[in-house]
Amino acid sequence: MPQSEPADARMRACGVAEKSGAVQSLWLPRPRPPGPGEILLDVLAAGVGPWDLLPASGSWDVGLRLPAALGVEGAGRVVAVGPDVTAPAVGDLVLAHSAPLPGHSGLWAEQVLLRAADAAPLPEGLDPARAAALPVNGLTACQALDWLDLSSGMHLLVTNGAGVTGALALQLAVAAGVQVTATASPRSFDRLRHLGATDVIDYHRPAWPREVGRVFDAALTAAPGTAATAAELVRPGGRLCSITSDAPAASAELASTDLYVRPDAEALAVLADQLRDGVLDLPTEVLPLDEGPGAFDRSSKGLTGGTKLVLRVTGPASSDTMPA
């Protein structure tokens, strides 16, 4: 008779069993030992975002082999390293955005294989669940602003300024001396002004583009379908970056691009320090791993209200909301 599989050979996870299948709780084989350039992580917490809909449907190839856990960002403890890896070391706490995933399964699981080069050290004093909320949104905001190449005193328009990425971009831009106008719903006005927005515009108003009252040096569009309108508000020679894949064609008068986030451990380490030190405001709601399907549904439908959802893989199972 064949021997039964050891109880510890499988792990709890949340993901998809088949392409475009429902997101569900799963039991998956634990990852193989790490190879060259790889680390094995005991996942403490993992972020949930609207982009997770893309790997689940197969339209963003992050290397999943189904059935597999979703999740391309998170925080955890290194439990094994590949033969050539000198940092991080076993026992280190790290956070990361990694794609493609070398183990063909994501961070909504008890363990995951990552590229060592994608892992940033978790700053002392930063809770892993808060850290897990940061990588994709933080790197997207940072990389968008880098491409826009703004300097102090310039004027930036951010659409969906109350969204997680938009609010982080607003804060990073303000810290660099940029004047930021953001679109949002009225319930977010006070928060965005507190974060440093010079002006906040109600995007519900059909005439809001004509009411802005200025021409911008650049625009960062984080609301789907707003890039064409925002482009009309950018001065000749200005720049527009869309994170919703709807940037208009570049022209002699407008530099324009669609931005897709990439792993960057060095930039992530800086962002993590800023989050730990309270420089960045990032409201976070932490849920147990078995509530992953519901978190995925809320995130993919835009029902998070500017709060980042995080799955706590180990630790307390109760839901809690973390302040900024």
C-alpha positions as CSV (number, residue, x, y, z in Angstrom):
1,M,0.0,0.0,0.0
2,P,1.3,3.5,-0.8
3,Q,2.4,5.6,2.2
4,S,0.1,8.5,3.1
5,E,1.3,12.0,2.5
6,P,2.9,13.6,5.6
7,A,0.5,16.1,7.2
8,D,3.1,18.9,6.9
9,A,3.6,18.4,3.2
10,R,0.7,20.6,2.4
11,M,-0.2,24.2,3.4
12,R,-3.2,26.5,3.7
13,A,-3.6,28.9,0.8
14,C,-6.1,31.0,-1.1
15,G,-6.2,31.1,-4.8
16,V,-7.6,29.5,-8.0
17,A,-7.7,25.9,-9.0
18,E,-8.3,26.6,-12.7
19,K,-8.1,29.5,-15.1
20,S,-10.8,32.1,-14.5
21,G,-12.1,29.8,-11.7
22,A,-13.5,31.1,-8.4
23,V,-11.0,32.3,-5.8
24,Q,-11.2,29.8,-2.9
25,S,-9.4,28.4,0.1
26,L,-7.0,25.7,-1.0
27,W,-4.6,23.1,0.4
28,L,-1.4,23.1,-1.7
29,P,1.9,21.3,-1.7
30,R,4.6,23.3,0.1
31,P,7.2,24.9,-2.2
32,R,10.4,23.1,-3.3
33,P,13.7,24.1,-1.7
34,P,15.0,27.4,-3.0
35,G,17.3,27.4,-6.0
36,P,20.0,29.9,-7.0
37,G,18.9,33.4,-6.4
38,E,15.8,32.3,-4.5
39,I,14.5,32.5,-0.9
40,L,11.7,30.5,0.9
41,L,9.4,32.6,3.1
42,D,7.1,31.8,5.9
43,V,4.4,34.3,4.9
44,L,3.1,36.5,7.7
45,A,0.8,38.7,5.7
46,A,0.0,39.4,2.1
47,G,-1.6,42.3,0.3
48,V,-4.8,42.2,-1.8
49,G,-5.3,44.5,-4.8
50,P,-7.5,44.9,-7.9
51,W,-4.5,43.7,-10.0
52,D,-5.0,40.2,-8.4
53,L,-7.9,39.8,-10.8
54,L,-5.5,39.7,-13.7
55,P,-3.4,36.6,-12.6
56,A,-6.6,34.9,-11.6
57,S,-8.0,35.3,-15.1
58,G,-4.7,34.6,-16.8
59,S,-4.4,38.0,-18.3
60,W,-1.3,38.9,-16.3
61,D,1.3,36.1,-16.5
62,V,3.1,36.0,-13.2
63,G,4.1,32.3,-13.7
64,L,1.3,30.6,-11.9
65,R,0.8,26.9,-12.4
66,L,-2.7,26.0,-11.2
67,P,-3.9,25.2,-8.7
68,A,-2.0,28.1,-7.1
69,A,-2.2,30.8,-4.5
70,L,-2.7,34.3,-5.7
71,G,-0.8,37.3,-4.3
72,V,2.3,39.2,-5.6
73,E,3.2,41.2,-2.4
74,G,3.6,40.5,1.2
75,A,5.9,40.2,4.2
76,G,7.4,37.2,6.0
77,R,10.3,35.5,7.6
78,V,13.1,33.8,5.5
79,V,13.3,30.1,6.4
80,A,15.7,28.9,3.6
81,V,17.9,30.5,1.0
82,G,19.4,29.3,-2.3
83,P,23.0,28.2,-2.6
84,D,24.3,31.6,-3.8
85,V,22.2,33.9,-1.7
86,T,24.0,36.0,0.9
87,A,21.2,38.4,1.7
88,P,18.7,38.2,3.1
89,A,19.6,35.5,5.6
90,V,17.6,32.8,7.3
91,G,15.6,34.4,10.1
92,D,15.4,37.8,8.5
93,L,12.0,39.6,8.2
94,V,11.4,41.0,4.7
95,L,8.7,42.5,2.5
96,A,8.5,42.1,-1.3
97,H,6.7,42.5,-4.6
98,S,7.8,39.7,-6.8
99,A,6.6,38.8,-10.3
100,P,7.1,36.5,-12.0
101,L,6.9,34.1,-9.1
102,P,9.7,31.5,-9.2
103,G,7.7,28.9,-7.3
104,H,4.6,29.3,-9.6
105,S,2.4,30.1,-6.6
106,G,1.8,33.4,-4.8
107,L,1.9,34.9,-1.3
108,W,-1.7,34.1,-0.2
109,A,-0.2,30.9,1.4
110,E,1.8,29.8,4.4
111,Q,5.0,29.6,2.3
112,V,6.2,31.1,-1.0
113,L,9.4,31.1,-3.1
114,L,10.6,34.5,-4.1
115,R,13.6,36.0,-5.9
116,A,16.0,37.2,-3.2
117,A,16.7,40.3,-5.3
118,D,13.0,41.4,-4.8
119,A,13.1,41.3,-1.0
120,A,13.6,44.4,1.1
121,P,14.4,44.3,4.9
122,L,11.4,44.8,7.1
123,P,12.3,47.9,9.3
124,E,12.3,47.3,13.0
125,G,9.0,48.6,14.5
126,L,6.9,48.1,11.3
127,D,4.2,45.5,11.8
128,P,4.4,42.8,9.0
129,A,0.7,43.3,8.2
130,R,1.2,47.0,7.6
131,A,4.3,46.2,5.5
132,A,2.4,43.8,3.4
133,A,0.0,46.6,2.4
134,L,2.8,48.6,0.8
135,P,4.7,47.0,-2.0
136,V,2.6,47.2,-5.1
137,N,0.8,50.5,-4.4
138,G,3.9,52.1,-3.0
139,L,6.2,51.0,-5.9
140,T,3.5,52.0,-8.5
141,A,3.3,55.5,-7.0
142,C,7.1,55.9,-6.8
143,Q,7.7,54.6,-10.3
144,A,5.0,56.8,-11.8
145,L,6.4,59.9,-10.1
146,D,9.9,59.0,-11.2
147,W,8.7,58.8,-14.8
148,L,6.9,62.1,-14.6
149,D,10.1,63.7,-13.5
150,L,8.6,66.5,-11.5
151,S,10.6,69.2,-9.5
152,S,9.6,71.4,-6.6
153,G,7.0,74.0,-7.5
154,M,5.5,72.1,-10.4
155,H,1.8,71.3,-10.6
156,L,0.5,67.7,-10.7
157,L,-3.0,66.4,-11.3
158,V,-3.9,63.0,-9.7
159,T,-7.2,61.4,-10.6
160,N,-8.6,59.0,-7.9
161,G,-6.5,60.7,-5.3
162,A,-8.3,58.9,-2.5
163,G,-7.4,55.5,-3.8
164,V,-4.5,53.7,-2.2
165,T,-2.0,54.4,-5.0
166,G,-3.3,57.9,-5.7
167,A,-3.0,58.9,-2.0
168,L,0.6,57.5,-1.8
169,A,1.6,59.4,-4.9
170,L,0.0,62.6,-3.5
171,Q,2.1,62.2,-0.3
172,L,5.3,61.5,-2.1
173,A,4.8,64.4,-4.5
174,V,4.0,66.8,-1.8
175,A,7.1,65.7,0.1
176,A,9.1,66.7,-3.0
177,G,7.6,70.2,-3.1
178,V,5.1,69.5,-5.9
179,Q,1.7,71.2,-5.8
180,V,-1.0,68.5,-6.2
181,T,-4.6,68.8,-7.3
182,A,-6.5,65.6,-6.7
183,T,-9.9,64.3,-7.9
184,A,-12.0,62.4,-5.3
185,S,-15.5,62.2,-3.8
186,P,-16.4,64.8,-1.2
187,R,-16.1,62.3,1.7
188,S,-12.3,62.2,1.0
189,F,-11.7,65.9,0.8
190,D,-10.6,66.5,4.4
191,R,-8.2,63.6,4.3
192,L,-6.6,64.6,1.1
193,R,-6.2,68.2,2.2
194,H,-4.6,66.9,5.4
195,L,-2.2,64.9,3.3
196,G,-1.1,68.0,1.5
197,A,-3.3,68.4,-1.6
198,T,-3.5,72.0,-2.7
199,D,-6.9,71.5,-4.3
200,V,-9.4,68.7,-4.3
201,I,-12.0,68.4,-7.1
202,D,-15.3,66.4,-6.9
203,Y,-15.0,64.0,-9.9
204,H,-18.8,63.5,-9.8
205,R,-19.3,67.0,-11.3
206,P,-19.5,66.7,-15.1
207,A,-17.8,70.0,-15.6
208,W,-14.9,69.4,-13.2
209,P,-12.3,69.6,-16.0
210,R,-13.4,73.2,-16.8
211,E,-13.5,74.1,-13.1
212,V,-9.9,73.2,-12.3
213,G,-8.7,76.7,-13.2
214,R,-5.1,75.8,-14.2
215,V,-2.9,73.9,-16.6
216,F,-0.7,71.2,-15.1
217,D,2.9,70.2,-15.7
218,A,1.9,66.6,-15.4
219,A,-0.9,64.2,-14.7
220,L,-1.0,60.8,-12.9
221,T,-4.3,59.0,-13.8
222,A,-5.3,56.4,-11.3
223,A,-9.0,56.3,-12.2
224,P,-10.0,54.3,-15.3
225,G,-11.2,56.4,-18.2
226,T,-9.7,59.7,-17.0
227,A,-6.5,59.8,-19.0
228,A,-8.0,61.5,-22.1
229,T,-9.6,64.2,-20.1
230,A,-6.5,64.7,-17.9
231,A,-4.3,65.0,-21.1
232,E,-6.3,68.1,-22.1
233,L,-5.3,69.7,-18.8
234,V,-1.6,69.2,-19.2
235,R,0.5,72.0,-20.8
236,P,2.4,71.5,-24.1
237,G,5.6,69.6,-23.3
238,G,4.1,68.1,-20.2
239,R,3.8,64.4,-19.2
240,L,1.0,62.0,-18.4
241,C,1.3,58.6,-16.7
242,S,-1.6,56.2,-16.5
243,I,-1.7,53.3,-14.1
244,T,-5.0,52.0,-15.6
245,S,-3.8,51.2,-19.1
246,D,-5.6,54.0,-20.9
247,A,-2.9,56.6,-21.7
248,P,-3.4,58.5,-24.9
249,A,-0.8,58.2,-27.7
250,A,2.3,60.3,-27.1
251,S,2.7,63.3,-29.3
252,A,5.0,66.2,-29.9
253,E,3.1,68.1,-27.2
254,L,2.6,65.3,-24.6
255,A,4.9,62.6,-23.3
256,S,2.5,59.7,-22.3
257,T,2.9,56.2,-21.0
258,D,1.1,53.3,-19.3
259,L,3.0,52.2,-16.3
260,Y,3.1,48.6,-15.1
261,V,4.8,48.1,-11.7
262,R,8.1,46.2,-11.4
263,P,9.9,44.8,-8.4
264,D,12.4,47.2,-6.8
265,A,13.8,46.2,-3.4
266,E,15.9,49.3,-3.0
267,A,13.0,51.7,-3.5
268,L,10.7,49.4,-1.4
269,A,13.2,49.6,1.5
270,V,12.9,53.5,1.4
271,L,9.1,53.4,1.3
272,A,9.0,50.9,4.2
273,D,11.1,53.2,6.4
274,Q,8.7,56.1,5.5
275,L,5.7,54.0,6.4
276,R,7.3,52.9,9.7
277,D,8.2,56.5,10.5
278,G,4.7,57.8,9.9
279,V,5.8,59.9,6.8
280,L,3.3,57.9,4.7
281,D,-0.4,57.4,5.6
282,L,-1.7,54.0,4.5
283,P,-5.0,52.9,6.1
284,T,-5.1,49.1,6.2
285,E,-7.7,46.5,7.0
286,V,-6.4,43.1,8.1
287,L,-8.4,39.9,7.5
288,P,-7.7,36.2,8.1
289,L,-6.5,34.1,5.2
290,D,-9.8,32.2,5.0
291,E,-11.5,35.5,4.2
292,G,-9.4,35.8,1.0
293,P,-12.2,35.2,-1.4
294,G,-14.3,38.0,0.1
295,A,-11.3,40.3,0.2
296,F,-10.6,39.5,-3.5
297,D,-14.2,40.3,-4.4
298,R,-14.2,43.6,-2.6
299,S,-10.9,44.7,-4.1
300,S,-11.8,43.7,-7.7
301,K,-15.0,45.6,-7.5
302,G,-13.4,48.7,-6.0
303,L,-15.3,48.4,-2.7
304,T,-12.4,49.2,-0.3
305,G,-12.9,52.9,0.1
306,G,-9.2,53.7,-0.2
307,T,-8.3,51.2,2.5
308,K,-5.7,48.5,1.6
309,L,-6.8,45.0,2.4
310,V,-4.3,42.5,3.8
311,L,-4.6,38.8,4.6
312,R,-2.9,37.8,7.8
313,V,-1.5,34.3,7.1
314,T,-0.2,33.7,10.6
315,G,-1.1,35.3,13.9
316,P,-4.5,36.5,15.2
317,A,-7.4,35.3,13.1
318,S,-9.7,38.1,13.9
319,S,-10.4,41.1,11.6
320,D,-8.9,44.4,12.6
321,T,-8.4,47.8,11.0
322,M,-5.0,49.4,11.4
323,P,-4.7,53.2,11.6
324,A,-2.3,55.0,9.3
